[in-house]
């Protein structure tokens, strides 16, 4: 008996093995999901908001993961015009493609 979620995980695993780029780690995926959830609610996010999510890890760990996501092109950091020390976190087209890809995989697994 195979559940839709197991089929989904198997599909994602097969597609990850075909992807030549570095895969996102679990923490980076959690951060992206949080960013996209907040973005879908039209909530602005600052780097400080994200590194304050202590349940995900230390500030240094989260800051490093945000730098990785930025370097890989998943997020853009935009300085606040009023206070250049504040940086807004904006999802890029790559993140939107990632979410669409994951949604398509989930829908495909449910149809199987």
N, CA, C and O atoms as a GROMACS GRO file, in nm:
protein
  448
    1UNK      N    1   0.085  -0.117   0.000
    1UNK     CA    2   0.000   0.000   0.000
    1UNK      C    3   0.090   0.124   0.000
    1UNK      O    4   0.169   0.144   0.092
    2UNK      N    5   0.078   0.205  -0.102
    2UNK     CA    6   0.163   0.323  -0.116
    2UNK      C    7   0.079   0.449  -0.105
    2UNK      O    8  -0.018   0.468  -0.178
    3UNK      N    9   0.118   0.535  -0.012
    3UNK     CA   10   0.042   0.658   0.007
    3UNK      C   11   0.089   0.764  -0.091
    3UNK      O   12   0.197   0.752  -0.151
    4UNK      N   13   0.009   0.867  -0.107
    4UNK     CA   14   0.044   0.977  -0.198
    4UNK      C   15   0.172   1.045  -0.151
    4UNK      O   16   0.253   1.089  -0.233
    5UNK      N   17   0.190   1.054  -0.020
    5UNK     CA   18   0.309   1.122   0.031
    5UNK      C   19   0.436   1.042  -0.002
    5UNK      O   20   0.538   1.100  -0.038
    6UNK      N   21   0.430   0.911   0.011
    6UNK     CA   22   0.546   0.825  -0.022
    6UNK      C   23   0.576   0.837  -0.171
    6UNK      O   24   0.693   0.845  -0.208
    7UNK      N   25   0.474   0.837  -0.256
    7UNK     CA   26   0.496   0.855  -0.401
    7UNK      C   27   0.560   0.991  -0.427
    7UNK      O   28   0.649   1.003  -0.511
    8UNK      N   29   0.514   1.093  -0.355
    8UNK     CA   30   0.570   1.228  -0.368
    8UNK      C   31   0.718   1.227  -0.329
    8UNK      O   32   0.800   1.282  -0.403
    9UNK      N   33   0.752   1.168  -0.216
    9UNK     CA   34   0.891   1.162  -0.172
    9UNK      C   35   0.978   1.087  -0.273
    9UNK      O   36   1.091   1.128  -0.300
   10UNK      N   37   0.927   0.978  -0.327
   10UNK     CA   38   1.002   0.903  -0.427
   10UNK      C   39   1.025   0.985  -0.554
   10UNK      O   40   1.133   0.980  -0.612
   11UNK      N   41   0.925   1.060  -0.595
   11UNK     CA   42   0.938   1.144  -0.713
   11UNK      C   43   1.040   1.254  -0.690
   11UNK      O   44   1.123   1.280  -0.777
   12UNK      N   45   1.035   1.318  -0.576
   12UNK     CA   46   1.130   1.424  -0.543
   12UNK      C   47   1.272   1.367  -0.537
   12UNK      O   48   1.366   1.430  -0.587
   13UNK      N   49   1.288   1.250  -0.478
   13UNK     CA   50   1.420   1.187  -0.468
   13UNK      C   51   1.476   1.158  -0.606
   13UNK      O   52   1.593   1.184  -0.633
   14UNK      N   53   1.393   1.105  -0.695
   14UNK     CA   54   1.439   1.075  -0.831
   14UNK      C   55   1.478   1.203  -0.905
   14UNK      O   56   1.579   1.205  -0.976
   15UNK      N   57   1.401   1.309  -0.888
   15UNK     CA   58   1.431   1.434  -0.956
   15UNK      C   59   1.554   1.503  -0.897
   15UNK      O   60   1.631   1.566  -0.970
   16UNK      N   61   1.574   1.490  -0.766
   16UNK     CA   62   1.694   1.546  -0.703
   16UNK      C   63   1.821   1.481  -0.757
   16UNK      O   64   1.923   1.548  -0.774
   17UNK      N   65   1.815   1.351  -0.783
   17UNK     CA   66   1.933   1.281  -0.835
   17UNK      C   67   1.966   1.325  -0.977
   17UNK      O   68   2.080   1.316  -1.020
   18UNK      N   69   1.866   1.374  -1.050
   18UNK     CA   70   1.888   1.421  -1.187
   18UNK      C   71   1.938   1.565  -1.189
   18UNK      O   72   1.992   1.610  -1.289
   19UNK      N   73   1.920   1.638  -1.079
   19UNK     CA   74   1.958   1.779  -1.071
   19UNK      C   75   2.109   1.792  -1.053
   19UNK      O   76   2.162   1.745  -0.952
   20UNK      N   77   2.180   1.856  -1.148
   20UNK     CA   78   2.325   1.866  -1.135
   20UNK      C   79   2.371   1.970  -1.033
   20UNK      O   80   2.486   1.965  -0.989
   21UNK      N   81   2.286   2.063  -0.994
   21UNK     CA   82   2.323   2.167  -0.898
   21UNK      C   83   2.317   2.116  -0.756
   21UNK      O   84   2.264   2.008  -0.729
   22UNK      N   85   2.372   2.194  -0.665
   22UNK     CA   86   2.367   2.157  -0.524
   22UNK      C   87   2.224   2.165  -0.473
   22UNK      O   88   2.155   2.266  -0.492
   23UNK      N   89   2.182   2.060  -0.410
   23UNK     CA   90   2.047   2.057  -0.354
   23UNK      C   91   2.041   2.144  -0.230
   23UNK      O   92   2.141   2.162  -0.160
   24UNK      N   93   1.925   2.198  -0.203
   24UNK     CA   94   1.905   2.276  -0.081
   24UNK      C   95   1.900   2.181   0.038
   24UNK      O   96   1.847   2.070   0.028
   25UNK      N   97   1.955   2.225   0.150
   25UNK     CA   98   1.944   2.141   0.269
   25UNK      C   99   1.809   2.168   0.337
   25UNK      O  100   1.735   2.258   0.296
   26UNK      N  101   1.780   2.090   0.439
   26UNK     CA  102   1.648   2.099   0.505
   26UNK      C  103   1.622   2.238   0.563
   26UNK      O  104   1.510   2.288   0.555
   27UNK      N  105   1.723   2.299   0.620
   27UNK     CA  106   1.706   2.432   0.680
   27UNK      C  107   1.680   2.537   0.572
   27UNK      O  108   1.597   2.626   0.591
   28UNK      N  109   1.750   2.527   0.460
   28UNK     CA  110   1.728   2.621   0.350
   28UNK      C  111   1.587   2.606   0.295
   28UNK      O  112   1.522   2.705   0.261
   29UNK      N  113   1.540   2.483   0.286
   29UNK     CA  114   1.403   2.460   0.239
   29UNK      C  115   1.303   2.519   0.338
   29UNK      O  116   1.206   2.582   0.296
   30UNK      N  117   1.326   2.499   0.468
   30UNK     CA  118   1.236   2.557   0.568
   30UNK      C  119   1.232   2.709   0.559
   30UNK      O  120   1.126   2.770   0.567
   31UNK      N  121   1.348   2.768   0.542
   31UNK     CA  122   1.354   2.914   0.528
   31UNK      C  123   1.279   2.960   0.403
   31UNK      O  124   1.201   3.055   0.409
   32UNK      N  125   1.301   2.892   0.291
   32UNK     CA  126   1.230   2.928   0.168
   32UNK      C  127   1.080   2.914   0.184
   32UNK      O  128   1.004   3.001   0.140
   33UNK      N  129   1.036   2.806   0.248
   33UNK     CA  130   0.893   2.786   0.269
   33UNK      C  131   0.836   2.897   0.357
   33UNK      O  132   0.726   2.946   0.331
   34UNK      N  133   0.909   2.937   0.460
   34UNK     CA  134   0.864   3.045   0.548
   34UNK      C  135   0.857   3.176   0.469
   34UNK      O  136   0.760   3.250   0.480
   35UNK      N  137   0.960   3.202   0.391
   35UNK     CA  138   0.964   3.325   0.310
   35UNK      C  139   0.846   3.328   0.213
   35UNK      O  140   0.779   3.430   0.200
   36UNK      N  141   0.820   3.216   0.147
   36UNK     CA  142   0.709   3.211   0.050
   36UNK      C  143   0.574   3.223   0.120
   36UNK      O  144   0.483   3.287   0.067
   37UNK      N  145   0.560   3.162   0.237
   37UNK     CA  146   0.434   3.172   0.311
   37UNK      C  147   0.407   3.317   0.350
   37UNK      O  148   0.295   3.366   0.336
   38UNK      N  149   0.511   3.385   0.400
   38UNK     CA  150   0.495   3.526   0.438
   38UNK      C  151   0.470   3.613   0.315
   38UNK      O  152   0.389   3.706   0.319
   39UNK      N  153   0.538   3.582   0.206
   39UNK     CA  154   0.521   3.656   0.082
   39UNK      C  155   0.379   3.641   0.028
   39UNK      O  156   0.321   3.736  -0.025
   40UNK      N  157   0.322   3.521   0.043
   40UNK     CA  158   0.186   3.498  -0.006
   40UNK      C  159   0.083   3.578   0.075
   40UNK      O  160  -0.028   3.604   0.027
   41UNK      N  161   0.121   3.615   0.198
   41UNK     CA  162   0.034   3.698   0.283
   41UNK      C  163   0.068   3.846   0.270
   41UNK      O  164   0.015   3.928   0.345
   42UNK      N  165   0.156   3.880   0.177
   42UNK     CA  166   0.204   4.016   0.155
   42UNK      C  167   0.273   4.076   0.278
   42UNK      O  168   0.269   4.197   0.299
   43UNK      N  169   0.336   3.990   0.358
   43UNK     CA  170   0.413   4.036   0.473
   43UNK      C  171   0.558   4.060   0.431
   43UNK      O  172   0.621   3.972   0.372
   44UNK      N  173   0.609   4.178   0.460
   44UNK     CA  174   0.749   4.208   0.431
   44UNK      C  175   0.837   4.139   0.534
   44UNK      O  176   0.803   4.133   0.653
   45UNK      N  177   0.949   4.086   0.488
   45UNK     CA  178   1.043   4.018   0.577
   45UNK      C  179   1.178   4.087   0.573
   45UNK      O  180   1.227   4.124   0.466
   46UNK      N  181   1.238   4.104   0.688
   46UNK     CA  182   1.374   4.155   0.698
   46UNK      C  183   1.466   4.039   0.736
   46UNK      O  184   1.422   3.940   0.795
   47UNK      N  185   1.593   4.052   0.704
   47UNK     CA  186   1.691   3.951   0.744
   47UNK      C  187   1.681   3.928   0.894
   47UNK      O  188   1.685   3.814   0.940
   48UNK      N  189   1.668   4.035   0.972
   48UNK     CA  190   1.656   4.024   1.117
   48UNK      C  191   1.538   3.939   1.162
   48UNK      O  192   1.546   3.870   1.263
   49UNK      N  193   1.427   3.946   1.087
   49UNK     CA  194   1.310   3.862   1.119
   49UNK      C  195   1.346   3.715   1.106
   49UNK      O  196   1.306   3.633   1.188
   50UNK      N  197   1.420   3.682   1.001
   50UNK     CA  198   1.453   3.542   0.974
   50UNK      C  199   1.560   3.488   1.067
   50UNK      O  200   1.551   3.374   1.112
   51UNK      N  201   1.661   3.568   1.097
   51UNK     CA  202   1.764   3.516   1.188
   51UNK      C  203   1.714   3.512   1.332
   51UNK      O  204   1.782   3.459   1.420
   52UNK      N  205   1.598   3.568   1.357
   52UNK     CA  206   1.534   3.560   1.488
   52UNK      C  207   1.451   3.435   1.507
   52UNK      O  208   1.395   3.414   1.615
   53UNK      N  209   1.442   3.350   1.405
   53UNK     CA  210   1.364   3.226   1.416
   53UNK      C  211   1.449   3.121   1.489
   53UNK      O  212   1.500   3.027   1.428
   54UNK      N  213   1.462   3.139   1.619
   54UNK     CA  214   1.554   3.056   1.698
   54UNK      C  215   1.519   2.907   1.697
   54UNK      O  216   1.606   2.824   1.722
   55UNK      N  217   1.394   2.873   1.670
   55UNK     CA  218   1.356   2.731   1.666
   55UNK      C  219   1.419   2.660   1.545
   55UNK      O  220   1.421   2.537   1.540
   56UNK      N  221   1.469   2.737   1.448
   56UNK     CA  222   1.533   2.678   1.331
   56UNK      C  223   1.684   2.666   1.347
   56UNK      O  224   1.747   2.584   1.279
   57UNK      N  225   1.743   2.745   1.434
   57UNK     CA  226   1.887   2.739   1.454
   57UNK      C  227   1.940   2.869   1.510
   57UNK      O  228   1.864   2.962   1.539
   58UNK      N  229   2.072   2.873   1.526
   58UNK     CA  230   2.135   2.994   1.580
   58UNK      C  231   2.132   3.105   1.476
   58UNK      O  232   2.110   3.081   1.357
   59UNK      N  233   2.155   3.227   1.522
   59UNK     CA  234   2.158   3.341   1.430
   59UNK      C  235   2.267   3.324   1.325
   59UNK      O  236   2.247   3.356   1.208
   60UNK      N  237   2.382   3.274   1.367
   60UNK     CA  238   2.493   3.255   1.273
   60UNK      C  239   2.458   3.151   1.166
   60UNK      O  240   2.487   3.170   1.048
   61UNK      N  241   2.395   3.042   1.209
   61UNK     CA  242   2.354   2.938   1.114
   61UNK      C  243   2.253   2.992   1.015
   61UNK      O  244   2.266   2.972   0.894
   62UNK      N  245   2.152   3.061   1.065
   62UNK     CA  246   2.047   3.114   0.978
   62UNK      C  247   2.103   3.221   0.884
   62UNK      O  248   2.065   3.226   0.767
   63UNK      N  249   2.193   3.305   0.934
   63UNK     CA  250   2.253   3.406   0.849
   63UNK      C  251   2.334   3.341   0.736
   63UNK      O  252   2.329   3.385   0.622
   64UNK      N  253   2.406   3.235   0.770
   64UNK     CA  254   2.482   3.163   0.668
   64UNK      C  255   2.392   3.100   0.562
   64UNK      O  256   2.423   3.103   0.443
   65UNK      N  257   2.280   3.044   0.606
   65UNK     CA  258   2.186   2.983   0.511
   65UNK      C  259   2.122   3.089   0.421
   65UNK      O  260   2.101   3.066   0.302
   66UNK      N  261   2.093   3.206   0.478
   66UNK     CA  262   2.038   3.315   0.396
   66UNK      C  263   2.141   3.360   0.293
   66UNK      O  264   2.105   3.389   0.178
   67UNK      N  265   2.267   3.367   0.332
   67UNK     CA  266   2.372   3.404   0.236
   67UNK      C  267   2.381   3.300   0.125
   67UNK      O  268   2.399   3.335   0.008
   68UNK      N  269   2.368   3.171   0.160
   68UNK     CA  270   2.369   3.065   0.059
   68UNK      C  271   2.251   3.079  -0.036
   68UNK      O  272   2.267   3.068  -0.158
   69UNK      N  273   2.132   3.103   0.019
   69UNK     CA  274   2.013   3.118  -0.065
   69UNK      C  275   2.028   3.237  -0.159
   69UNK      O  276   1.984   3.233  -0.274
   70UNK      N  277   2.088   3.343  -0.109
   70UNK     CA  278   2.111   3.461  -0.192
   70UNK      C  279   2.214   3.430  -0.302
   70UNK      O  280   2.194   3.466  -0.418
   71UNK      N  281   2.323   3.363  -0.265
   71UNK     CA  282   2.428   3.330  -0.362
   71UNK      C  283   2.376   3.236  -0.470
   71UNK      O  284   2.421   3.242  -0.584
   72UNK      N  285   2.284   3.148  -0.434
   72UNK     CA  286   2.227   3.053  -0.530
   72UNK      C  287   2.114   3.115  -0.612
   72UNK      O  288   2.065   3.053  -0.707
   73UNK      N  289   2.073   3.236  -0.577
   73UNK     CA  290   1.971   3.306  -0.655
   73UNK      C  291   1.828   3.281  -0.613
   73UNK      O  292   1.735   3.315  -0.687
   74UNK      N  293   1.806   3.222  -0.495
   74UNK     CA  294   1.670   3.196  -0.448
   74UNK      C  295   1.605   3.318  -0.384
   74UNK      O  296   1.483   3.333  -0.389
   75UNK      N  297   1.686   3.403  -0.325
   75UNK     CA  298   1.634   3.524  -0.262
   75UNK      C  299   1.720   3.643  -0.303
   75UNK      O  300   1.836   3.629  -0.342
   76UNK      N  301   1.660   3.760  -0.291
   76UNK     CA  302   1.731   3.886  -0.315
   76UNK      C  303   1.722   3.966  -0.187
   76UNK      O  304   1.616   3.972  -0.123
   77UNK      N  305   1.834   4.029  -0.150
   77UNK     CA  306   1.836   4.114  -0.032
   77UNK      C  307   1.840   4.259  -0.077
   77UNK      O  308   1.934   4.301  -0.145
   78UNK      N  309   1.737   4.334  -0.040
   78UNK     CA  310   1.721   4.472  -0.083
   78UNK      C  311   1.731   4.564   0.038
   78UNK      O  312   1.658   4.547   0.136
   79UNK      N  313   1.823   4.661   0.033
   79UNK     CA  314   1.838   4.756   0.144
   79UNK      C  315   1.716   4.846   0.156
   79UNK      O  316   1.659   4.889   0.056
   80UNK      N  317   1.678   4.872   0.281
   80UNK     CA  318   1.570   4.965   0.311
   80UNK      C  319   1.618   5.107   0.279
   80UNK      O  320   1.728   5.146   0.319
   81UNK      N  321   1.536   5.183   0.208
   81UNK     CA  322   1.575   5.320   0.171
   81UNK      C  323   1.592   5.410   0.294
   81UNK      O  324   1.678   5.498   0.295
   82UNK      N  325   1.512   5.388   0.396
   82UNK     CA  326   1.518   5.472   0.516
   82UNK      C  327   1.634   5.433   0.608
   82UNK      O  328   1.691   5.519   0.677
   83UNK      N  329   1.668   5.305   0.610
   83UNK     CA  330   1.775   5.257   0.700
   83UNK      C  331   1.851   5.147   0.627
   83UNK      O  332   1.805   5.033   0.622
   84UNK      N  333   1.966   5.179   0.572
   84UNK     CA  334   2.043   5.086   0.489
   84UNK      C  335   2.091   4.964   0.567
   84UNK      O  336   2.133   4.865   0.506
   85UNK      N  337   2.086   4.968   0.700
   85UNK     CA  338   2.126   4.852   0.780
   85UNK      C  339   2.022   4.741   0.771
   85UNK      O  340   2.054   4.624   0.794
   86UNK      N  341   1.899   4.776   0.738
   86UNK     CA  342   1.791   4.678   0.725
   86UNK      C  343   1.786   4.627   0.581
   86UNK      O  344   1.793   4.706   0.487
   87UNK      N  345   1.772   4.495   0.567
   87UNK     CA  346   1.763   4.437   0.434
   87UNK      C  347   1.635   4.353   0.424
   87UNK      O  348   1.610   4.263   0.504
   88UNK      N  349   1.555   4.385   0.322
   88UNK     CA  350   1.435   4.307   0.295
   88UNK      C  351   1.474   4.180   0.219
   88UNK      O  352   1.564   4.181   0.136
   89UNK      N  353   1.404   4.072   0.248
   89UNK     CA  354   1.426   3.944   0.181
   89UNK      C  355   1.312   3.924   0.081
   89UNK      O  356   1.195   3.919   0.119
   90UNK      N  357   1.350   3.914  -0.046
   90UNK     CA  358   1.252   3.902  -0.154
   90UNK      C  359   1.277   3.769  -0.227
   90UNK      O  360   1.390   3.742  -0.269
   91UNK      N  361   1.173   3.686  -0.244
   91UNK     CA  362   1.192   3.565  -0.324
   91UNK      C  363   1.211   3.601  -0.472
   91UNK      O  364   1.152   3.697  -0.521
   92UNK      N  365   1.295   3.525  -0.540
   92UNK     CA  366   1.322   3.550  -0.682
   92UNK      C  367   1.237   3.457  -0.768
   92UNK      O  368   1.162   3.374  -0.717
   93UNK      N  369   1.252   3.473  -0.898
   93UNK     CA  370   1.183   3.384  -0.993
   93UNK      C  371   1.224   3.239  -0.971
   93UNK      O  372   1.143   3.148  -0.990
   94UNK      N  373   1.350   3.216  -0.931
   94UNK     CA  374   1.396   3.080  -0.906
   94UNK      C  375   1.317   3.016  -0.792
   94UNK      O  376   1.284   2.897  -0.799
   95UNK      N  377   1.287   3.093  -0.689
   95UNK     CA  378   1.207   3.040  -0.579
   95UNK      C  379   1.065   3.012  -0.625
   95UNK      O  380   1.006   2.910  -0.588
   96UNK      N  381   1.011   3.099  -0.705
   96UNK     CA  382   0.876   3.078  -0.757
   96UNK      C  383   0.873   2.952  -0.844
   96UNK      O  384   0.777   2.875  -0.839
   97UNK      N  385   0.978   2.931  -0.924
   97UNK     CA  386   0.987   2.809  -1.005
   97UNK      C  387   0.998   2.686  -0.916
   97UNK      O  388   0.939   2.582  -0.945
   98UNK      N  389   1.075   2.698  -0.807
   98UNK     CA  390   1.091   2.586  -0.712
   98UNK      C  391   0.956   2.548  -0.652
   98UNK      O  392   0.922   2.430  -0.645
   99UNK      N  393   0.880   2.648  -0.608
   99UNK     CA  394   0.749   2.622  -0.549
   99UNK      C  395   0.655   2.560  -0.652
   99UNK      O  396   0.580   2.468  -0.620
  100UNK      N  397   0.659   2.609  -0.774
  100UNK     CA  398   0.576   2.551  -0.880
  100UNK      C  399   0.616   2.407  -0.907
  100UNK      O  400   0.530   2.320  -0.923
  101UNK      N  401   0.747   2.381  -0.912
  101UNK     CA  402   0.797   2.246  -0.933
  101UNK      C  403   0.747   2.153  -0.822
  101UNK      O  404   0.698   2.043  -0.850
  102UNK      N  405   0.758   2.197  -0.696
  102UNK     CA  406   0.713   2.114  -0.584
  102UNK      C  407   0.562   2.092  -0.590
  102UNK      O  408   0.514   1.982  -0.561
  103UNK      N  409   0.487   2.194  -0.628
  103UNK     CA  410   0.341   2.181  -0.641
  103UNK      C  411   0.307   2.082  -0.749
  103UNK      O  412   0.218   1.999  -0.732
  104UNK      N  413   0.377   2.091  -0.863
  104UNK     CA  414   0.353   1.997  -0.973
  104UNK      C  415   0.382   1.853  -0.930
  104UNK      O  416   0.307   1.761  -0.964
  105UNK      N  417   0.492   1.834  -0.855
  105UNK     CA  418   0.526   1.700  -0.807
  105UNK      C  419   0.418   1.647  -0.714
  105UNK      O  420   0.379   1.530  -0.723
  106UNK      N  421   0.370   1.732  -0.626
  106UNK     CA  422   0.265   1.690  -0.533
  106UNK      C  423   0.137   1.653  -0.608
  106UNK      O  424   0.075   1.551  -0.579
  107UNK      N  425   0.099   1.736  -0.705
  107UNK     CA  426  -0.022   1.707  -0.783
  107UNK      C  427  -0.005   1.577  -0.862
  107UNK      O  428  -0.098   1.498  -0.871
  108UNK      N  429   0.113   1.555  -0.920
  108UNK     CA  430   0.140   1.433  -0.996
  108UNK      C  431   0.130   1.310  -0.906
  108UNK      O  432   0.074   1.208  -0.945
  109UNK      N  433   0.186   1.321  -0.786
  109UNK     CA  434   0.182   1.205  -0.694
  109UNK      C  435   0.038   1.175  -0.652
  109UNK      O  436   0.004   1.059  -0.629
  110UNK      N  437  -0.045   1.278  -0.641
  110UNK     CA  438  -0.184   1.257  -0.601
  110UNK      C  439  -0.266   1.193  -0.714
  110UNK      O  440  -0.362   1.120  -0.688
  111UNK      N  441  -0.227   1.221  -0.838
  111UNK     CA  442  -0.298   1.163  -0.954
  111UNK      C  443  -0.262   1.016  -0.975
  111UNK      O  444  -0.340   0.941  -1.033
  112UNK      N  445  -0.143   0.976  -0.929
  112UNK     CA  446  -0.096   0.838  -0.952
  112UNK      C  447  -0.175   0.737  -0.875
  112UNK      O  448  -0.148   0.618  -0.883
   0.00000   0.00000   0.00000
